[in-house]
Amino acid sequence: MYKGFYNLTSAMLSQGRRLDVVAHNMTNISTAGFRGDRYTDSTFQDVLISRVGNKNKAVSTEMGNETYILAPSELYTDFTQGSLEETGLPLDFAIWGDGFFAVQRDGEVGYTRSGSFVLDDNGMLCLAGQGQVLDREGQPIQLTTDDIYADSTGALYTERGRNYLGSLGIYAFPDTGELERNDRGLFVGEGAQLSENSVIYQGRVERSNVNMVQEMVYMMTSQRALQSAAQMSKIFDQIMTKDSTELGRA
């Protein structure tokens, strides 16, 4: 009987974690370049259930397999391409294909798909609140004006094809599954290499790849599962209370 409490409690905890992930995704649905997370869980290893006699416990009869409590399996990020939204702003950039922009602050480099850049007081190209944008050599990019043109490789010019200013660094990773999100929402990891297959669009930003309808379905499914587990735990509690009372009277 107590095993039922363990199973139901693990189910409630698991659904609670899933709802937290869904809430985080829905909160950032309007964040440029955001990548949604996915939570998965699994059960403990199957165990063999056997039945033994009341008197002779040496002989057992196999009844089948049973799985126990749910446990977190993996929290992974969905890196599928988001749609591009046209803004017309000269310092907005979007990546089509693999790769990330590199942003540096206090010596730490993070990677992002958000290309809504600005110029600071020193003319450095920055991602607001995150740090300076790096070029293909890993150096900050300084611009004298925001009246610029960028080609599909990320090369920046003051005029179309003239007065070269630098190139946006687009970095890819052998395995994006190894990336982790830091406390500022940027991805960090080892093995960054310049991407040669990405296409850069100026005057556009990549929207979040979170699907609101899908997240609503996840939310309602998890809420119902959580409510069902909570109701079942109450039933278990009532049954155990009744059993304890009856045993006390016996």
C-alpha positions in Angstrom: 0.0 0.0 0.0 2.8 2.4 0.8 4.3 1.7 -2.6 1.2 3.5 -4.1 2.2 6.7 -2.3 5.7 6.5 -3.7 4.4 6.0 -7.2 1.9 8.8 -7.0 4.2 11.2 -5.3 6.9 10.6 -8.0 4.2 11.2 -10.7 3.2 14.5 -9.1 6.8 15.7 -8.8 7.5 14.7 -12.4 4.4 16.5 -13.8 5.4 19.5 -11.7 8.8 19.7 -13.3 7.2 19.3 -16.7 4.9 22.2 -16.0 7.9 24.4 -14.9 9.6 23.7 -18.3 6.4 24.5 -20.2 5.9 27.7 -18.3 9.5 28.7 -19.1 9.0 28.0 -22.8 5.7 30.0 -22.9 7.3 32.9 -21.0 10.0 33.2 -23.7 7.8 32.7 -26.8 8.4 36.3 -27.8 12.2 36.2 -27.1 14.2 36.4 -30.3 16.2 33.3 -31.0 14.9 31.4 -27.9 15.2 27.6 -28.0 12.5 25.6 -26.2 13.4 23.0 -23.6 11.9 19.5 -23.3 11.6 17.4 -20.2 11.5 13.6 -20.2 11.2 11.1 -17.4 11.5 7.3 -17.1 10.7 4.6 -14.6 13.2 2.7 -12.5 14.2 -0.7 -13.9 11.6 -3.3 -14.1 11.4 -5.7 -11.2 10.1 -9.3 -11.1 7.0 -9.7 -8.9 6.6 -13.2 -7.3 4.0 -14.7 -5.0 4.9 -17.0 -2.1 2.8 -19.2 0.1 1.7 -18.3 3.6 3.5 -21.2 5.2 6.0 -22.5 2.6 7.9 -19.5 1.4 10.6 -21.5 -0.3 8.4 -21.9 -3.4 7.5 -18.8 -5.4 5.3 -18.2 -8.4 6.3 -15.5 -10.9 3.5 -13.0 -11.5 5.1 -10.7 -14.0 7.1 -7.4 -14.1 6.4 -4.1 -12.5 8.0 -0.6 -12.7 8.4 1.7 -9.8 8.6 5.5 -9.4 9.2 8.0 -12.1 12.5 9.7 -12.2 13.9 12.6 -14.3 15.5 11.2 -17.4 16.7 14.2 -19.5 16.1 17.9 -19.9 17.2 18.8 -23.5 16.9 21.8 -25.7 15.2 21.8 -29.1 17.5 23.5 -31.6 15.2 23.4 -34.6 15.1 26.5 -36.8 12.7 29.3 -35.9 10.9 31.4 -38.4 12.4 34.8 -39.5 10.7 38.0 -38.9 11.5 41.1 -40.9 12.3 44.3 -38.8 14.1 46.5 -41.3 16.6 47.6 -38.6 20.2 47.6 -39.8 21.6 46.1 -36.7 19.2 43.1 -36.6 20.6 39.9 -38.0 19.2 36.4 -38.3 20.9 33.1 -38.9 19.4 30.6 -41.3 21.0 27.2 -40.7 23.3 26.0 -38.0 25.4 28.3 -35.8 25.3 30.9 -33.1 26.4 34.5 -32.5 29.2 34.7 -30.0 28.9 37.3 -27.2 31.5 38.1 -24.6 31.2 39.7 -21.2 33.8 39.8 -18.4 35.9 37.4 -20.3 33.2 34.7 -20.6 31.9 33.8 -24.1 28.3 32.7 -24.6 26.4 31.8 -27.7 23.0 32.8 -28.9 20.6 32.9 -31.8 19.3 36.3 -30.9 20.6 38.9 -33.3 18.9 42.1 -32.0 22.1 44.1 -31.7 22.8 47.7 -30.6 25.8 50.0 -30.5 27.1 51.1 -27.1 28.7 54.5 -26.3 32.0 53.4 -27.7 30.6 52.1 -31.0 30.9 48.4 -30.0 28.3 46.1 -31.4 26.5 44.5 -28.5 23.6 42.3 -27.5 21.8 44.4 -25.0 22.3 43.2 -21.4 24.6 40.4 -22.5 27.9 41.8 -23.9 29.9 42.5 -27.0 29.4 40.6 -30.3 32.5 38.8 -31.5 33.8 38.6 -35.1 35.3 35.6 -36.9 38.6 36.0 -35.0 36.9 36.2 -31.7 37.4 39.9 -31.3 34.8 42.6 -30.5 33.3 44.4 -33.5 33.5 48.2 -33.5 31.4 50.2 -36.0 31.5 53.9 -36.8 27.9 54.0 -37.8 24.7 51.9 -37.8 24.2 52.8 -41.5 25.8 49.5 -42.6 25.2 46.7 -45.1 25.8 43.0 -44.4 26.1 40.3 -47.0 24.9 36.7 -46.6 28.2 35.6 -45.0 28.0 38.3 -42.3 30.6 40.6 -43.7 29.9 44.2 -42.7 30.4 47.3 -44.9 29.6 51.0 -44.7 28.4 50.9 -48.3 27.2 48.1 -50.4 30.4 46.1 -51.1 32.8 48.9 -49.9 34.6 50.0 -46.8 34.8 46.6 -45.1 34.3 46.9 -41.3 34.5 43.2 -40.1 32.5 40.0 -40.1 30.0 38.6 -37.7 31.4 35.4 -36.2 29.0 32.5 -36.6 30.0 29.5 -34.6 28.8 25.9 -34.7 29.3 22.9 -32.5 29.9 19.2 -33.3 27.1 18.2 -30.9 24.6 20.9 -29.7 23.3 18.4 -27.2 26.4 19.1 -25.1 25.6 22.8 -24.8 24.3 24.1 -21.5 22.3 27.3 -20.8 23.9 29.6 -18.3 22.1 32.0 -15.9 21.9 34.7 -18.5 20.2 32.5 -21.1 23.2 32.1 -23.3 24.6 28.7 -24.3 28.1 27.7 -23.3 30.2 24.7 -24.4 33.4 23.5 -25.8 34.4 22.9 -29.5 33.1 26.0 -31.1 34.1 26.2 -34.8 33.4 28.8 -37.5 30.3 27.8 -39.5 30.7 27.9 -43.2 27.1 26.9 -44.2 25.0 29.5 -42.4 23.2 32.3 -44.2 22.9 35.7 -42.6 19.9 38.0 -43.2 20.1 41.6 -42.2 17.1 43.5 -41.0 15.5 40.3 -39.7 15.5 38.4 -36.4 14.7 34.7 -35.7 11.6 34.1 -33.7 11.4 31.6 -30.8 11.0 28.0 -32.0 8.3 27.5 -29.3 4.9 26.4 -30.6 2.2 28.0 -28.4 -0.4 25.4 -29.4 1.9 22.5 -28.6 2.9 24.0 -25.3 -0.8 24.4 -24.3 -1.4 20.8 -25.1 1.6 19.8 -22.9 0.3 22.0 -20.1 -3.2 20.6 -20.1 -2.0 17.0 -20.3 0.4 17.6 -17.4 -2.1 19.4 -15.3 -4.7 16.6 -15.7 -2.0 13.9 -14.8 -1.0 15.9 -11.8 -4.6 16.3 -10.6 -5.3 12.6 -11.2 -2.3 11.6 -9.1 -3.3 14.0 -6.3 -6.8 12.6 -6.2 -5.6 9.0 -6.2 -3.2 9.8 -3.3 -6.2 11.1 -1.3 -8.0 7.8 -2.0 -5.0 5.9 -0.8 -4.9 7.9 2.4 -8.6 7.3 3.1 -8.1 3.5 2.5 -5.1 3.3 4.8 -6.8 5.3 7.5 -9.8 3.0 7.3 -7.5 -0.1 7.4 -5.6 1.3 10.4 -8.9 1.9 12.2 -10.3 -1.6 11.5 -7.0 -3.2 12.6 -7.2 -1.3 15.8 -10.6 -2.6 16.5 -9.7 -6.2 15.8 
